[in-house]
C-alpha cells in the first residue's frame, strides 16, 4: 500500500509530468520512426537512417555486383592524411580553428608565431611553399573529402538543387601525380600523426586533429561485397536484428535519464519538509529502511516504466518484420538492454539525489548531478568510449556490435560499480535519516535558526 501511495504521488505531480514531456520530446526528436523507416528502406521504399550515413539499410541483404555497398569505418592512411591536411589548410588560411571543449564550439585564433608553426606543418606534409599553399588549384583535393565539399569547376547542379561531382577513386595510389597539382602526402603516415599531434597541441584540445576526430571524419571507405555481407550477417545473426535497435534506443534515452530523474527525487524529499510531513513521518511507526526503499522503488518504477512503453514503438514493427520475413529476432532485447544499460544510471542518479537531499535538506543534488552529467557528456565519445566511471553509456549507431563486445568487461564493471555506489548511497541515506528521526544530526534546523538570528541583527542595525 505504501508503494502504491508513493507511486501515485509521483505520477500525479507537476514535476513528473514535466519529466514525461521531456522524455517524449527527446524520444520523438531522435528515435521515433527509425525502426519503421529502416524496415521500409530494406524493401527500397524510402531512405533510412543508415542509408543517409552508409548508403544502405542494415536490413537489406547486399546483392553481388551492385554499384555501391555503402561505407564502413576503416583506417585508410591516404584518406585520413588527405582529409586532415585539407581541413588544416582551410583553417590556416582563415586563421579560424574550430575546437569543441566539452562538446561546445569555440573558435581559436592563433598568434603570428603559432600560425608560422602551423604553416611549417602544412609545408612538411604537402612539400609546398607558403605561396603555393595560398594559391592551390581548385581540384588539389577531391571534391568530396570526408566532411569537406569543394565547389570547384567539376560540380554540376542537379534539378533538385543538389550537386554532383566527378571524383577520382581516392583509393588509387598517387605517387606518380604532380604533388603541386594534386595532394600527395610527402611524409609517412606515422610522421603525419606526429604532425597532427603537434597541430592539436598548438590549437588546443577538441580540435579536428586528434586521431579520434580524424578517424571520425575521414576513417571511412567503401565496403566490398564481402564486407557488406559480413555487416549484414552481424545484424541478422549476432544482433538478431532487434538488439541493434535496442542499443540505439538506449543511447538516445540515456541522456534524459542521466539528469532529469534528479528533479523528481529532490522535489519529493523536500516536499515532505515543505508540507511539514517530517513530524508526521517521524511520529508514525514506519521503519526508515522501508520508507526510503519503497520511495526509491516508486521513483525507479515511475521513471523506467514509460521508457519500456516507448520501446514498443520499435519492437512491434520488428515483430511484424520477423513474421513476414521469417528472420528471428530477440523479442526481449529492449527490456534486457533497458534493465542493464539504463537502469543502473537511473539508480545511481536516484541514490545520489536521495543521499544529498536527506543530508543537506537542500536542492544541492540538482547542481551536483548537472555537473556530473555535463562532464560525462563532454568526455564520453558517441561510440566505443565506455570507461569505469562513465555515467551514460553511448553507442550512437545501429552498427558496431563489435564495439560492445570489445568493451564487454569494462561495461559490466561500469554497470556493477554504478549499482554498488547506489547501494552505498541508499544505505548512508537510511543511516542519516534514521538519526534525524531520532533527533540527531538536525543541523539544518541549527543553521536556519542561527541564520534567522543573523538576519534579525542585520535588520535591526540598518533600521538604526
Rosetta blueprint (number, residue, H / E / L):
1 X L
2 X H
3 X H
4 X H
5 X H
6 X H
7 X H
8 X H
9 X H
10 X H
11 X H
12 X L
13 X L
14 X H
15 X H
16 X H
17 X H
18 X H
19 X H
20 X H
21 X H
22 X H
23 X H
24 X H
25 X H
26 X H
27 X H
28 X H
29 X H
30 X H
31 X L
32 X L
33 X L
34 X H
35 X H
36 X H
37 X H
38 X H
39 X H
40 X H
41 X H
42 X H
43 X L
44 X L
45 X L
46 X L
47 X L
48 X L
49 X L
50 X L
51 X L
52 X L
53 X L
54 X L
55 X L
56 X L
57 X L
58 X L
59 X L
60 X L
61 X L
62 X L
63 X L
64 X L
65 X L
66 X L
67 X L
68 X L
69 X L
70 X L
71 X E
72 X E
73 X E
74 X L
75 X L
76 X L
77 X H
78 X H
79 X H
80 X H
81 X H
82 X H
83 X H
84 X H
85 X H
86 X H
87 X H
88 X H
89 X H
90 X H
91 X H
92 X H
93 X H
94 X H
95 X L
96 X L
97 X E
98 X E
99 X E
100 X L
101 X H
102 X H
103 X H
104 X L
105 X L
106 X E
107 X E
108 X E
109 X L
110 X L
111 X L
112 X H
113 X H
114 X H
115 X H
116 X H
117 X H
118 X H
119 X H
120 X H
121 X H
122 X H
123 X H
124 X H
125 X H
126 X H
127 X L
128 X L
129 X L
130 X H
131 X H
132 X H
133 X H
134 X H
135 X L
136 X L
137 X L
138 X L
139 X L
140 X L
141 X L
142 X L
143 X L
144 X E
145 X E
146 X L
147 X L
148 X E
149 X E
150 X L
151 X L
152 X L
153 X L
154 X L
155 X E
156 X E
157 X E
158 X L
159 X L
160 X L
161 X L
162 X L
163 X E
164 X E
165 X E
166 X L
167 X L
168 X L
169 X L
170 X L
171 X L
172 X L
173 X L
174 X L
175 X L
176 X L
177 X L
178 X L
179 X L
180 X L
181 X L
182 X L
183 X L
184 X L
185 X L
186 X L
187 X L
188 X L
189 X H
190 X H
191 X H
192 X H
193 X H
194 X H
195 X H
196 X H
197 X H
198 X H
199 X H
200 X H
201 X H
202 X H
203 X H
204 X L
205 X L
206 X L
207 X L
208 X L
209 X L
210 X L
211 X H
212 X H
213 X H
214 X H
215 X H
216 X H
217 X H
218 X H
219 X L
220 X E
221 X E
222 X E
223 X L
224 X L
225 X H
226 X H
227 X H
228 X H
229 X H
230 X H
231 X H
232 X H
233 X H
234 X H
235 X H
236 X H
237 X H
238 X H
239 X L
240 X L
241 X L
242 X H
243 X H
244 X H
245 X H
246 X H
247 X H
248 X H
249 X H
250 X H
251 X H
252 X H
253 X H
254 X H
255 X H
256 X H
257 X H
258 X L
259 X L
260 X L
261 X H
262 X H
263 X H
264 X H
265 X H
266 X H
267 X H
268 X H
269 X H
270 X H
271 X H
272 X H
273 X H
274 X H
275 X L
276 X L
277 X H
278 X H
279 X H
280 X H
281 X H
282 X H
283 X H
284 X L
285 X L
286 X L
287 X L
288 X H
289 X H
290 X H
291 X H
292 X H
293 X H
294 X H
295 X H
296 X H
297 X H
298 X H
299 X H
300 X H
301 X H
302 X H
303 X H
304 X H
305 X H
306 X H
307 X H
308 X H
309 X H
310 X H
311 X H
312 X H
313 X H
314 X H
315 X H
316 X H
317 X H
318 X H
319 X H
320 X H
321 X H
322 X H
323 X H
324 X H
325 X H
326 X L
327 X L
328 X L
329 X L
330 X L
331 X L
332 X L
333 X H
334 X H
335 X H
336 X H
337 X H
338 X H
339 X H
340 X H
341 X H
342 X H
343 X H
344 X H
345 X H
346 X H
347 X H
348 X H
349 X H
350 X H
351 X H
352 X H
353 X H
354 X H
355 X H
356 X H
357 X H
358 X H
359 X H
360 X H
361 X L
362 X L
363 X L
364 X H
365 X H
366 X H
367 X H
368 X H
369 X H
370 X H
371 X H
372 X H
373 X H
374 X H
375 X H
376 X H
377 X H
378 X H
379 X H
380 X L
381 X L
382 X L
383 X E
384 X L
385 X L
386 X L
387 X L
388 X L
389 X L
390 X L
391 X L
392 X L
393 X L
394 X L
395 X E
396 X L
397 X L
398 X L
399 X L
400 X L
401 X H
402 X H
403 X H
404 X H
405 X H
406 X H
407 X L
408 X H
409 X H
410 X H
411 X H
412 X H
413 X H
414 X H
415 X H
416 X H
417 X H
418 X H
419 X H
420 X H
421 X H
422 X H
423 X H
424 X H
425 X H
426 X H
427 X H
428 X H
429 X H
430 X H
431 X H
432 X H
433 X H
434 X H
435 X H
436 X H
437 X H
438 X L
439 X L
440 X L
441 X L
442 X L
443 X H
444 X H
445 X H
446 X H
447 X H
448 X H
449 X H
450 X H
451 X H
452 X H
453 X H
454 X H
455 X H
456 X H
457 X H
458 X H
459 X H
460 X H
461 X H
462 X H
463 X H
464 X L
